[in-house]
Amino acid sequence: METTGANVWVAPNRLEWMTLPVPSPPPGGTLLEVTANGICGTDLHFLRQAPTTPLVLGHEIVGRIVAFDEVHPRRDYDGVPLREGDTVALFPWLPCGRCWGCRRFGPGATTCTEGFVYGIPPDFLGLPPLQGDSPSLTGGYGEHLAARDGTCMWRVPPDMPAPVASLLDPLAVAVRAVDVTRTAAGTWDEVLTPDATAVVLGAGGIGLLTALVLREYGVGTVVVSGSRPRRLAAARLVGADLVLDIHEQRAADRVARVQDLTHGRGADLVIDASNSPAALTEALKMVRRLGTVVEVGNVVASDTTVPVAPATDVCRRNVRLLGVSFDPPRSFSEGMALLKRKRLPFEELITRTYPFDHVRSAVDDLAGDVVKVVLAKTP
């Protein structure tokens, strides 16, 4: 029996390297050799807890197609032909397609109650538990992955490094966080314009990619607020006009700086990608009347609450407050189009890569002065 290796989450802050059998492609699916998987900040939150069952984490997945099931359509989401040996990047969500949410909103909605997500504990999302006591190859922290029937995937160009392709998942989140703010041209709540000012709170992977998307979409002035020297330097690299260090300025001072920049009006758009509940309060203070605030950073629940005055912070100022926790396949298609723009500095956002059997070092590294850390197959 052919075997492979995988990092299995077995206890709080404990990953074990296990030898597992290499499966055949699932019915209608594919067998992938994982070539890269980005370490997401959400993974760190999971690892602090105890898993309900041993699990292979990792949802920013890129892999080489080893084999197809005989009924696989052999095309990617955009209709590009696929063959064995091609590299693909995965959409981690696999909605059921049958529940009310899927029928009402389509495969990109968060309302699916019976779906599956690669590399994420299902109980975190309120989804049915995985079956069986043994770990299965359902996440990118392993050397192989069994991609199920219906999994959306995008062919990766041969000249695109696998670690760069692993940015597709966080880039799709950034694309979605910006896309939800779109309005008809000329409406009072239009914010994606050449004369607009947009602020991104948080200079992690999602925040930096959001700043890059805003710049590519033509927003006039982009401000990034965050910490850690390497991340602040990366904010300038992706085109931020103003970079604010949260360790050098208090929240009130940062709000005042944005007010000064916008002649006292406030930012047209503020996107919180910081994973700090207090940042939502800061965002509401920064945004102008009739402006938009997007909350995409606080996906993991905490016991922290923040003060929000609905009347004065939202209603009287006609502020649009939008929450984002999920991106549809369409956002991945847009993200792949951006990844193919070779003039953009995606490769520079990857601070380090680690082989799969050094996952502990990769996870620990993410807490330091890095932008993006990726597990990657060694050549």
C-alpha positions in Angstrom: 0.0 0.0 0.0 1.3 3.4 -1.0 1.6 5.8 2.0 1.9 9.6 2.5 2.6 11.9 5.4 0.3 14.5 7.1 0.4 16.8 10.0 -2.6 15.8 12.2 -4.1 18.1 14.8 -4.5 15.8 17.8 -4.6 18.1 20.9 -4.3 21.8 21.8 -1.1 23.2 20.2 -0.1 19.7 19.1 0.4 18.5 15.5 1.7 14.9 14.9 3.3 13.7 11.7 1.4 10.6 10.7 1.8 8.1 7.9 -1.5 7.5 6.2 -2.5 5.4 3.1 -2.8 7.3 -0.2 -6.4 7.0 -1.3 -7.8 6.5 -4.7 -9.6 9.6 -6.2 -13.1 9.9 -4.5 -16.0 9.3 -6.8 -16.2 12.2 -9.3 -13.1 13.8 -7.6 -9.3 14.0 -7.9 -6.3 12.9 -6.0 -3.8 15.8 -5.4 -0.2 15.9 -4.3 -0.2 19.1 -2.2 2.5 21.4 -3.4 1.8 24.5 -1.2 -0.5 25.5 1.6 -0.6 28.9 3.2 -0.7 29.1 7.0 -3.8 31.2 7.9 -4.1 33.1 11.1 -7.3 31.3 11.7 -5.3 28.1 12.0 -3.6 29.5 15.1 -6.9 30.0 16.7 -8.0 26.4 16.0 -4.7 25.0 17.3 -5.2 26.5 20.7 -8.3 24.3 21.2 -8.8 20.6 21.3 -10.1 19.0 18.1 -13.3 17.0 18.3 -11.6 14.4 16.1 -8.1 14.2 14.7 -8.0 16.5 11.7 -5.6 17.7 9.0 -5.8 21.5 8.9 -5.0 23.8 6.0 -7.5 25.4 3.6 -5.2 27.6 1.4 -4.5 24.6 -0.9 -2.5 24.2 -4.1 -1.8 20.8 -5.5 -0.7 18.8 -8.5 -3.3 16.5 -10.0 -2.1 12.9 -9.6 -5.3 11.1 -10.8 -8.9 11.8 -11.8 -11.9 9.6 -11.0 -13.2 8.4 -14.4 -16.3 10.6 -14.3 -14.5 13.9 -13.4 -15.3 16.6 -16.0 -11.5 17.5 -16.3 -12.2 21.2 -16.4 -11.6 23.9 -13.8 -14.2 26.3 -12.6 -13.7 28.7 -15.5 -13.9 25.9 -18.0 -10.1 25.5 -18.6 -9.2 21.9 -19.5 -7.3 19.9 -16.9 -5.0 16.9 -17.2 -2.9 14.9 -14.8 0.2 16.8 -13.8 -1.5 20.2 -13.9 -1.4 22.3 -10.7 -4.6 23.7 -9.3 -5.7 25.9 -6.4 -8.8 24.9 -4.5 -12.0 26.6 -3.3 -12.1 25.2 0.2 -15.9 25.2 0.6 -18.0 22.3 -0.8 -21.7 23.3 -0.3 -24.3 20.5 -0.3 -26.4 22.1 -3.1 -29.6 20.8 -1.5 -30.4 22.8 1.6 -32.5 26.0 1.6 -29.4 28.2 1.7 -27.8 26.6 -1.3 -31.0 26.7 -3.3 -31.8 30.3 -2.4 -28.3 31.8 -2.6 -26.2 29.5 -4.6 -22.8 27.7 -3.9 -21.1 30.8 -2.6 -23.3 31.5 0.4 -22.5 30.9 4.1 -26.0 29.6 4.8 -25.3 26.0 3.8 -26.1 23.8 6.7 -24.8 20.5 5.4 -21.6 21.4 3.6 -17.9 20.5 4.0 -14.8 22.7 4.2 -11.3 21.5 3.5 -8.9 21.9 6.5 -11.4 23.6 8.9 -13.0 21.9 11.8 -16.7 21.6 10.9 -17.9 22.4 14.4 -16.4 25.9 14.1 -18.8 26.5 11.2 -21.8 24.7 12.6 -21.5 21.9 10.0 -22.0 18.2 10.4 -19.0 16.4 12.0 -16.5 14.3 10.0 -17.3 10.6 10.1 -14.9 8.1 11.6 -12.2 8.3 14.2 -9.2 8.2 11.9 -7.8 11.3 10.2 -8.4 11.6 6.5 -6.6 13.6 3.9 -9.0 16.6 3.9 -6.6 19.5 4.5 -3.5 21.1 3.1 -1.2 20.2 6.0 -0.7 16.8 4.4 1.3 15.7 1.3 -1.8 14.5 -0.5 -5.4 15.5 -0.6 -8.5 13.7 -1.8 -10.6 16.4 -3.5 -14.3 15.5 -3.5 -16.8 15.6 -6.3 -17.9 19.1 -7.0 -14.8 20.8 -5.6 -14.2 24.1 -7.5 -10.6 24.5 -8.6 -8.5 26.8 -10.8 -5.6 25.8 -13.1 -2.4 27.5 -12.0 -0.2 28.8 -14.9 3.0 26.7 -15.2 5.1 29.8 -14.5 3.4 30.7 -11.3 5.2 29.4 -8.2 2.9 27.2 -6.0 3.5 29.4 -2.9 2.2 32.4 -4.9 -0.8 30.4 -6.0 -1.6 29.6 -2.4 -2.4 33.3 -1.9 -5.6 32.7 -4.0 -7.7 32.0 -0.9 -6.8 35.1 1.1 -6.8 37.2 -2.0 -10.3 36.0 -2.8 -11.3 37.2 0.7 -9.8 40.6 0.0 -11.6 40.7 -3.4 -14.9 39.9 -1.7 -14.4 42.5 1.0 -14.0 45.2 -1.6 -16.6 43.9 -4.0 -19.4 44.0 -1.4 -19.0 47.8 -1.3 -19.8 48.2 -5.0 -22.8 50.3 -5.9 -24.3 51.8 -9.0 -22.2 54.6 -10.4 -23.2 58.0 -9.0 -25.1 56.8 -6.0 -24.6 58.5 -2.6 -22.9 55.5 -1.1 -20.4 54.9 -4.0 -16.9 54.5 -2.4 -14.7 52.9 -5.1 -13.7 56.0 -7.0 -10.5 57.8 -7.9 -11.2 60.6 -5.4 -12.1 58.2 -2.5 -10.0 57.5 0.6 -10.0 53.9 1.9 -8.5 52.8 5.1 -7.5 49.2 5.9 -7.1 48.3 9.5 -4.7 45.4 9.9 -1.5 44.7 8.0 -1.7 40.9 7.9 -2.1 38.9 4.8 -5.8 39.8 4.3 -5.2 43.5 5.1 -2.3 43.8 2.7 -4.1 42.0 -0.1 -7.1 44.2 0.5 -5.0 47.3 0.1 -3.6 45.9 -3.1 -7.1 45.2 -4.5 -8.2 48.7 -3.6 -5.3 50.1 -5.4 -5.9 47.9 -8.5 -9.6 48.9 -8.5 -8.6 52.6 -8.8 -9.3 54.0 -5.3 -7.5 57.3 -5.0 -5.9 57.2 -1.6 -5.2 54.0 0.4 -4.2 54.0 4.1 -3.0 51.0 6.0 -2.9 50.8 9.8 -1.0 47.9 11.5 2.1 46.7 13.2 5.4 44.8 12.8 8.1 46.3 10.6 8.0 43.8 7.8 4.3 44.1 7.4 4.4 47.9 7.4 7.1 47.8 4.7 4.9 45.4 2.7 2.0 47.9 3.0 4.1 50.5 1.2 5.1 47.8 -1.3 1.5 47.1 -2.3 0.8 50.8 -2.8 -0.4 52.3 0.4 -0.1 56.1 0.4 0.0 56.4 4.2 1.0 53.7 6.7 0.2 54.1 10.4 2.0 52.1 13.1 -0.4 51.2 15.9 2.4 51.1 18.4 3.4 54.7 17.7 -0.1 56.2 17.6 -3.2 55.7 19.8 -6.5 55.0 18.1 -7.7 58.6 18.7 -4.5 59.9 17.0 -5.0 57.5 14.0 -8.6 58.7 13.6 -7.4 62.3 13.8 -4.8 61.6 11.1 -7.4 60.2 8.7 -9.7 63.2 9.5 -6.8 65.6 8.6 -6.1 63.7 5.4 -9.8 64.0 4.3 -10.2 67.6 5.3 -12.3 66.7 8.3 -14.8 64.4 6.4 -13.5 61.0 7.3 -12.7 58.0 5.1 -15.1 57.0 2.4 -14.4 53.3 3.1 -12.9 51.5 6.1 -12.2 47.8 6.0 -11.3 46.1 9.3 -9.0 43.1 8.6 -7.3 43.2 12.0 -8.9 40.5 14.1 -9.2 43.0 16.9 -12.7 43.7 18.1 -11.7 47.3 19.2 -10.9 48.0 15.5 -14.6 48.1 14.7 -15.1 51.0 17.0 -12.1 52.7 15.4 -13.5 52.1 12.0 -16.8 53.7 12.9 -15.0 56.8 14.1 -12.9 57.0 11.0 -15.6 56.7 8.3 -17.4 59.7 6.9 -21.2 60.3 6.8 -22.7 58.1 4.2 -19.5 56.0 4.2 -19.1 52.3 4.4 -17.4 50.0 7.0 -16.6 46.4 6.2 -15.8 43.9 9.0 -13.8 41.0 7.7 -11.2 40.5 10.4 -13.1 39.3 13.4 -14.2 35.9 12.1 -13.2 34.0 15.2 -15.5 34.6 18.1 -14.0 36.0 21.4 -15.4 37.1 24.7 -14.4 40.7 24.0 -17.2 43.3 23.4 -16.8 46.8 22.1 -18.9 49.9 22.5 -21.0 50.9 19.5 -23.7 53.6 19.7 -26.2 52.6 17.0 -27.7 56.1 16.8 -24.6 58.2 16.6 -22.2 55.8 15.1 -24.4 54.3 12.4 -28.0 55.6 12.0 -27.6 59.3 12.2 -24.6 59.3 9.9 -26.1 56.8 7.5 -23.1 54.5 7.6 -23.3 51.2 5.8 -21.9 48.4 8.0 -21.2 45.1 6.2 -20.0 41.8 7.5 -17.9 39.4 5.4 -16.9 35.9 6.4 -16.9 34.0 3.1 -16.2 34.5 -0.5 -17.9 32.8 -3.5 -16.1 31.0 -6.3 -16.5 34.2 -8.4 -14.1 35.9 -6.0 -11.5 33.2 -6.7 -11.8 33.7 -10.4 -11.2 37.5 -9.9 -8.3 36.7 -7.6 -6.7 34.3 -10.1 -6.9 37.1 -12.7 -5.0 39.4 -10.3 -2.4 36.7 -9.5 -1.6 36.5 -13.2 -0.6 40.2 -13.3 3.1 39.8 -13.0 3.8 43.4 -12.2 2.1 42.9 -8.8 4.4 42.0 -5.8 2.7 38.8 -4.7 5.9 36.8 -4.4 7.4 39.5 -2.1 4.5 39.0 0.4 5.7 35.4 1.1 8.3 35.8 3.9 9.2 32.1 4.3 8.4 28.7 3.1 8.8 25.5 5.1 8.7 21.8 4.1 5.6 19.9 5.3 7.3 18.1 8.1 8.4 21.5 9.6 4.8 22.7 10.2 5.5 23.6 13.9 8.2 26.0 12.8 5.9 27.5 10.2 3.0 28.0 12.7 5.3 29.5 15.3 6.9 31.8 12.7 3.5 33.3 11.9 3.3 35.0 15.3 6.5 36.9 14.5 7.5 39.7 12.1 6.4 38.0 8.9 3.8 38.7 6.3 2.9 35.2 4.9 4.3 31.8 5.7 3.7 28.8 3.4 4.2 25.1 3.6 5.7 24.1 0.2 6.9 20.9 -1.3 10.7 21.0 -1.7 11.8 20.7 -5.4 
